[in-house]
């Protein structure tokens, strides 16, 4: 028996060594696999730092990439694979996206690495304007201006149309990516994994946003900013309300201290407005918690991204009117403004920055009906247990009487963007245009606004029909009975604000 045990010992030792080798190999493979998984799917280096506050606003991250970001190389090639789903040639520029020299990404889009590079949206996608004096001019980009040329709904629908196409496959997309870059083998393997995942994620977005199909299109320069939040983040029942609204400027907000925010004054605290806007764009609670933890930092390298944005939009000034102004006529217009407009639209006016009851102003009521008391309560409860918890959301029955700084760059006018120029706004409702095109950025210097009727405006813009629900151009009849000479003087003065 002893001899048999002695003979079996080498066999046991050999089996143990083989087991140890296998275990070691498995451990190494697990380690390598873990490192690979972390590096290619979860590694999150600091986002790009922009020395300029303006560039941070235009291209910096507000935390939308992790949840709603599109893998960079997929995003890059989609317009080349699916040009038929864009409104015109030109790639993403056909949707109104702007480019700035020296920057890879369009204005309003950020690129950060979370395992792989991802593209997300930021505040500038809705709050950066462009204008030209003549059709042949390059556009002048105005950070914090209302993005009257941008079509966010068309961007989302382009992504959905691409994902709905059977050509949205790893083979097709990888072949197109290879025309730009030779990715390492590991990255090619990762992209073959994430392409079908991206397709499924975009199709889920399609299913989530089917409520949009029963409402008028937003078109260029407009967005329904709160129904998406109401129906998804806040989990409110889907209703028939229409929140389509014109983009708003985000400049000079220190001068707006004490005023209400948004077209219907649904919040009175600027910090909450900035943070909730990031959440509405797709930032998740984990990112907001991390960002808010740096809210009090003073070093721009470590400061909260959203705090840096708030600081910027609080101090940046609107641009001056870029053409000459008739000083004599403008002086006469200043007198008209003081008598007709100042109480609601001048800084320090008795009603400036307050709510004007819908029954008085008479403009389209759909936006007011959209933001319900239950929605306000849900947003105030949304951050329970977090340091940044909201408490200033509310539901109102009127529209904000906004200051008119930079008004020359804020057309079309009224909260739903239903009146193309200031001259049209001073006309009785039955004489205002009933159909025009939005999104063309050549200034109409005579009527103050943008060209909304030329052949080029029709080619580039999106149609606006005031008979559609939520699109009414009624109301705000102040100044409509002025004689023509006083209207001309008033418009000349408004150029100077």
C-alpha positions in Angstrom: 0.0 0.0 0.0 2.8 2.4 0.9 4.5 1.6 -2.4 1.2 2.5 -4.3 0.9 5.8 -2.4 4.5 6.6 -3.2 3.9 5.8 -6.9 0.7 8.1 -6.9 2.4 11.1 -5.4 4.1 12.3 -8.7 0.8 12.0 -10.5 -0.9 14.2 -7.8 1.9 16.6 -8.0 1.6 16.8 -11.8 -2.1 17.3 -11.6 -1.6 20.1 -9.0 0.9 21.8 -11.2 -1.4 21.6 -14.2 -4.3 23.0 -12.1 -2.1 25.8 -10.8 -1.0 26.6 -14.3 -4.6 26.6 -15.5 -5.7 28.7 -12.6 -2.9 31.2 -13.2 -3.8 31.4 -16.9 -7.5 32.0 -16.0 -6.4 34.6 -13.5 -4.3 36.4 -16.1 -7.1 36.1 -18.7 -9.6 37.5 -16.2 -7.2 40.3 -15.3 -6.6 41.1 -19.0 -10.3 40.9 -19.7 -11.1 43.2 -16.8 -8.5 45.7 -17.9 -9.8 45.5 -21.5 -13.4 46.0 -20.3 -12.4 48.9 -18.1 -10.3 50.6 -20.7 -12.6 50.2 -23.6 -16.0 50.7 -21.8 -15.6 52.4 -18.5 -12.4 54.4 -18.3 -13.3 58.1 -17.9 -10.4 60.5 -18.1 -11.1 64.2 -17.4 -13.0 65.8 -20.2 -11.3 68.3 -22.4 -10.5 71.6 -20.7 -11.3 74.8 -22.6 -9.4 77.9 -21.4 -12.0 80.2 -22.8 -15.3 80.4 -21.0 -17.0 80.9 -24.4 -15.4 77.7 -25.8 -16.4 75.8 -22.6 -20.0 77.0 -23.2 -19.8 76.0 -27.0 -18.1 72.7 -26.7 -17.8 71.6 -23.1 -19.6 68.6 -21.5 -22.7 69.0 -19.4 -22.9 65.2 -18.7 -25.1 64.0 -21.5 -22.6 61.5 -23.0 -22.8 58.6 -20.7 -26.6 58.1 -21.0 -27.4 59.6 -24.4 -24.1 59.9 -26.1 -23.4 58.5 -29.6 -20.1 56.7 -30.2 -17.9 59.3 -32.0 -17.0 57.3 -35.1 -20.6 56.2 -35.6 -21.7 59.8 -35.3 -19.1 61.0 -37.7 -20.0 58.7 -40.6 -23.8 58.6 -40.4 -24.3 61.6 -42.7 -22.2 59.9 -45.4 -24.1 56.6 -45.2 -27.6 58.1 -44.9 -27.6 61.5 -46.6 -31.1 61.0 -47.8 -32.4 61.5 -44.2 -30.9 65.0 -44.0 -32.9 68.0 -45.2 -30.2 69.0 -47.7 -26.5 68.4 -48.6 -23.9 69.5 -46.2 -24.0 66.9 -43.4 -24.9 68.1 -39.9 -24.7 71.7 -41.1 -27.9 71.2 -43.0 -29.6 70.9 -39.6 -28.3 74.3 -38.6 -25.2 73.1 -36.7 -22.5 75.8 -36.7 -18.7 75.3 -37.0 -16.0 77.4 -35.4 -12.5 77.5 -36.7 -10.0 75.5 -34.7 -12.6 73.1 -33.3 -13.3 69.6 -34.4 -16.9 69.3 -33.1 -19.8 71.5 -34.2 -21.1 74.1 -31.7 -23.5 72.5 -29.2 -21.8 69.1 -29.2 -19.2 67.8 -26.8 -16.9 64.8 -27.1 -15.6 62.9 -24.1 -14.2 59.5 -23.4 -16.2 57.0 -21.3 -14.4 53.9 -22.4 -14.7 55.1 -26.0 -15.2 58.6 -27.4 -18.9 59.7 -27.2 -20.7 62.7 -28.6 -23.3 64.5 -26.4 -25.3 67.7 -26.6 -24.8 70.8 -24.5 -26.5 74.1 -23.8 -25.1 75.8 -26.9 -27.1 73.5 -29.3 -30.1 75.7 -28.5 -28.4 78.9 -27.3 -25.9 79.9 -30.0 -27.0 82.1 -32.9 -25.6 83.0 -36.3 -26.2 85.9 -38.5 -25.0 87.4 -41.8 -25.4 90.8 -43.3 -25.4 89.4 -46.9 -25.9 85.9 -48.3 -22.3 85.7 -49.4 -20.9 86.5 -45.9 -19.5 83.9 -43.6 -21.8 83.6 -40.5 -21.0 85.4 -37.3 -21.4 83.1 -34.4 -22.9 84.5 -31.2 -22.5 82.3 -28.1 -25.6 82.5 -25.8 -27.8 83.8 -28.6 -31.0 82.0 -29.5 -30.2 79.3 -32.0 -32.9 80.3 -34.5 -31.0 78.3 -37.3 -30.8 75.0 -35.4 -33.3 72.1 -35.7 -32.9 69.8 -32.6 -35.9 67.7 -33.4 -34.6 67.1 -37.0 -31.3 66.0 -35.5 -33.0 63.4 -33.3 -35.2 62.3 -36.2 -32.1 61.9 -38.4 -30.5 59.5 -35.9 -33.8 57.6 -35.6 -34.1 57.3 -39.4 -30.5 56.0 -39.6 -31.1 53.4 -36.9 -34.3 52.3 -38.5 -32.5 51.6 -41.8 -31.4 48.0 -42.3 -28.0 49.3 -43.5 -27.2 50.3 -39.9 -24.9 47.3 -39.4 -21.4 46.7 -38.2 -20.2 45.8 -41.7 -21.6 49.0 -43.3 -20.5 51.4 -40.6 -17.0 49.9 -40.1 -16.4 50.0 -43.8 -17.2 53.8 -43.7 -15.1 54.4 -40.6 -12.1 52.7 -42.3 -12.2 55.5 -44.9 -11.3 57.9 -42.1 -9.1 56.0 -39.8 -7.4 52.6 -39.3 -8.6 51.7 -35.8 -6.5 49.2 -33.8 -7.8 45.7 -33.7 -9.1 46.1 -30.2 -11.1 49.2 -31.1 -12.5 47.5 -34.2 -13.7 44.7 -32.0 -15.2 47.1 -29.5 -17.0 49.0 -32.3 -18.4 45.8 -33.7 -19.9 45.2 -30.3 -21.3 48.7 -29.7 -22.8 49.4 -33.2 -25.8 47.0 -32.7 -26.1 48.3 -29.1 -26.2 51.9 -30.4 -28.8 51.0 -32.9 -31.0 49.5 -30.2 -30.5 52.5 -28.0 -31.6 54.9 -30.7 -34.6 52.8 -31.5 -35.6 52.9 -27.9 -35.4 56.7 -28.2 -37.8 56.4 -31.2 -40.3 54.5 -29.1 -39.9 56.9 -26.2 -40.6 59.9 -28.3 -43.6 58.7 -30.3 -45.7 61.4 -28.5 -44.0 64.0 -30.8 -45.7 62.6 -33.9 -49.1 63.8 -32.9 -47.9 67.4 -32.4 -46.7 70.1 -34.9 -43.1 69.9 -35.8 -40.7 72.2 -34.0 -38.8 73.3 -37.1 -35.7 75.4 -37.0 -35.1 77.6 -33.9 -37.8 76.0 -31.8 -38.0 73.2 -29.2 -40.5 71.7 -26.8 -38.1 71.9 -23.8 -40.3 70.5 -21.1 -42.7 67.8 -22.4 -39.7 65.5 -22.9 -38.7 66.0 -19.3 -42.3 65.7 -18.1 -42.9 62.4 -19.9 -39.6 60.7 -19.2 -37.5 62.1 -16.3 -40.6 63.1 -14.2 -42.7 60.1 -15.4 -45.9 62.2 -15.8 -48.7 60.8 -17.9 -48.5 61.5 -21.6 -51.1 64.2 -22.4 -51.9 66.2 -25.5 -50.2 69.4 -24.5 -47.9 71.4 -26.9 -44.8 73.2 -25.5 -43.2 74.3 -28.8 -41.3 77.4 -28.0 -38.8 79.8 -29.6 -35.2 79.5 -28.4 -34.2 82.1 -25.7 -31.0 84.0 -25.3 -28.8 83.3 -22.3 -26.8 86.5 -22.1 -26.5 89.3 -19.5 -28.4 87.3 -16.8 -26.8 89.3 -13.9 -29.0 92.1 -15.1 -32.0 89.8 -14.9 -31.6 89.1 -11.2 -34.9 88.9 -9.5 -36.8 88.1 -12.8 -38.5 84.9 -13.6 -37.0 82.4 -16.0 -38.3 80.6 -19.1 -41.2 81.9 -21.2 -43.8 81.1 -18.6 -41.7 81.9 -15.5 -41.7 78.3 -14.3 -38.6 78.8 -12.2 -37.1 81.8 -10.3 -33.7 80.4 -9.4 -30.9 80.6 -12.0 -28.9 77.7 -10.5 -31.9 75.4 -10.7 -32.5 76.6 -14.3 -29.0 75.7 -15.3 -28.9 72.3 -13.6 -32.4 71.2 -14.7 -31.5 72.2 -18.3 -28.6 69.7 -18.1 -30.9 67.0 -16.7 -33.4 67.8 -19.5 -30.6 67.3 -22.1 -29.6 63.9 -20.6 -27.3 64.4 -17.7 -27.9 61.7 -15.0 -28.0 62.1 -11.3 -24.5 60.6 -10.8 -23.0 63.2 -13.1 -24.9 66.0 -11.5 -23.9 64.9 -8.0 -20.2 64.9 -9.0 -20.5 68.2 -10.9 -22.3 69.9 -8.0 -19.6 68.8 -5.5 -17.3 71.3 -7.3 -19.8 74.1 -7.4 -17.9 76.3 -5.0 -14.5 75.8 -6.6 -12.8 78.9 -8.0 -10.2 77.3 -10.2 -11.7 76.9 -13.7 -9.8 73.6 -14.1 -11.8 72.0 -11.2 -14.9 74.2 -11.1 -18.3 72.6 -11.7 -19.0 72.6 -15.5 -22.5 74.0 -14.8 -21.2 76.6 -12.4 -18.8 77.8 -15.1 -21.6 78.0 -17.6 -23.8 80.0 -15.1 -20.9 82.4 -14.5 -20.5 82.9 -18.2 -24.1 83.5 -19.1 -24.5 85.9 -16.2 -21.9 88.3 -17.5 -21.6 87.9 -21.3 -23.2 90.8 -23.1 -25.4 90.7 -26.2 -23.7 91.9 -29.4 -24.3 95.4 -30.7 -26.4 95.9 -33.8 -23.9 95.4 -36.7 -25.2 98.0 -39.0 -25.5 101.8 -38.8 -28.4 103.3 -36.8 -30.1 106.6 -37.6 -29.3 108.4 -34.3 -32.0 111.1 -34.7 -34.7 108.6 -35.5 -33.6 106.3 -32.7 -33.8 109.2 -30.2 -37.4 109.8 -31.3 -38.0 106.1 -30.9 -36.6 106.1 -27.4 -39.5 108.5 -26.4 -42.0 106.1 -28.0 -40.4 103.2 -26.2 -40.7 104.9 -22.8 -44.4 105.5 -23.4 -45.4 102.3 -25.0 -43.0 99.5 -23.9 -40.7 100.4 -21.0 -43.0 99.4 -18.2 -42.8 95.7 -19.3 -39.5 95.6 -21.3 -37.0 98.1 -19.9 -34.6 97.1 -17.2 -36.2 98.5 -14.0 -39.7 98.6 -15.6 -42.6 98.1 -13.2 -43.6 94.8 -14.8 -40.3 93.8 -16.5 -39.3 90.2 -15.6 -42.7 89.4 -14.2 -45.7 87.4 -15.5 -48.4 89.0 -17.6 -51.6 87.1 -17.4 -52.5 85.2 -20.6 -55.9 86.9 -20.7 -54.1 90.2 -21.1 -51.3 89.4 -23.4 -53.5 87.2 -25.6 -50.7 85.0 -27.1 -51.0 81.3 -27.9 -51.9 79.5 -24.6 -50.5 76.1 -25.3 -47.1 76.6 -23.6 -48.8 77.6 -20.3 -51.1 74.6 -20.4 -48.1 72.3 -20.9 -46.4 72.9 -17.6 -48.9 71.5 -15.0 -48.8 71.9 -11.2 -48.1 68.1 -11.0 -45.1 68.6 -13.3 -43.7 71.4 -11.1 -44.2 69.3 -7.9 -42.5 66.3 -9.5 -39.4 68.4 -10.5 -39.2 69.9 -7.0 -39.3 66.3 -5.6 -36.9 64.9 -8.3 -33.7 65.7 -6.4 -34.9 64.5 -2.9 -31.8 63.4 -0.9 -29.4 65.3 -3.1 -27.5 68.5 -2.1 -28.8 70.2 -5.3 -32.5 69.5 -4.7 -34.9 71.8 -6.5 -37.6 73.8 -4.8 -38.4 76.7 -7.1 -40.5 75.1 -9.9 -44.1 76.2 -10.2 -46.9 76.3 -12.7 -48.3 79.7 -13.9 -51.0 81.3 -16.0 -49.0 83.9 -17.8 -46.0 84.8 -19.9 -42.8 86.6 -18.9 -42.4 90.2 -19.9 -38.7 89.9 -20.9 -36.1 92.7 -21.2 -35.3 93.4 -24.8 -31.5 93.5 -24.7 -30.2 92.2 -28.1 -33.7 92.1 -29.5 -32.4 92.6 -33.1 -31.0 89.0 -32.9 -34.0 87.4 -31.3 -36.4 86.9 -34.2 -38.8 85.4 -34.9 -40.8 87.0 -32.1 -43.3 86.0 -29.3 -42.7 82.9 -27.1 -43.6 80.5 -29.9 -41.6 82.4 -32.6 -44.7 83.1 -34.6 -44.0 86.6 -35.9 -40.9 87.0 -38.2 -39.9 90.6 -37.6 -40.4 93.5 -35.2 -42.2 95.4 -38.0 -44.7 92.6 -38.3 -45.2 92.5 -34.5 -46.3 96.1 -34.6 -49.0 95.3 -37.1 -52.5 94.2 -36.2 -52.8 90.4 -36.0 -54.7 90.1 -39.2 -51.8 91.8 -41.1 -49.1 89.7 -39.7 -47.6 86.9 -42.0 -49.6 83.7 -41.7 -46.9 81.6 -43.4 -43.2 82.1 -43.5 -39.8 80.2 -43.3 -37.6 80.0 -40.2 -33.9 79.3 -39.9 -32.3 81.5 -42.5 -29.7 83.7 -40.9 -29.5 86.7 -43.2 -30.7 89.8 -41.4 -33.7 91.8 -42.5 -32.3 95.2 -41.6 -35.4 97.1 -42.6 -38.0 95.2 -40.7 -35.5 93.8 -38.0 -35.5 90.1 -37.9 -34.3 87.6 -40.5 -35.2 87.1 -44.1 -38.2 84.7 -44.0 -39.6 84.8 -47.5 -36.9 84.8 -50.2 -36.1 81.7 -52.3 -33.0 81.0 -50.2 -35.0 81.4 -47.0 -37.4 78.8 -48.4 -34.6 76.5 -49.4 -32.8 76.5 -46.1 -35.6 77.2 -43.6 -38.5 75.2 -42.3 -42.1 76.4 -42.9 -44.2 78.0 -40.2 -48.0 78.0 -40.4 -49.8 80.1 -37.8 -52.9 78.0 -38.2 -51.3 74.9 -36.6 -52.0 74.2 -32.9 -49.4 76.0 -30.7 -48.4 78.3 -33.6 -50.9 81.2 -33.2 -49.5 84.7 -33.9 -52.3 86.4 -32.0 -51.9 88.7 -29.1 -49.3 91.2 -28.0 -51.2 94.0 -29.7 -49.2 96.7 -27.8 -48.0 99.4 -30.2 -50.1 98.2 -33.2 -52.1 101.4 -33.3 -49.1 103.7 -33.5 -48.8 105.9 -36.6 -46.2 104.6 -39.2 -43.6 107.3 -38.3 -43.6 106.3 -34.6 -43.4 102.7 -35.5 -40.3 103.4 -37.7 -38.7 105.4 -34.9 -39.4 102.7 -32.3 -37.9 100.0 -34.5 -34.8 102.1 -35.0 -34.4 102.6 -31.3 -34.9 98.8 -30.6 -31.8 98.2 -32.8 -29.8 99.9 -30.1 -30.8 97.7 -27.2 
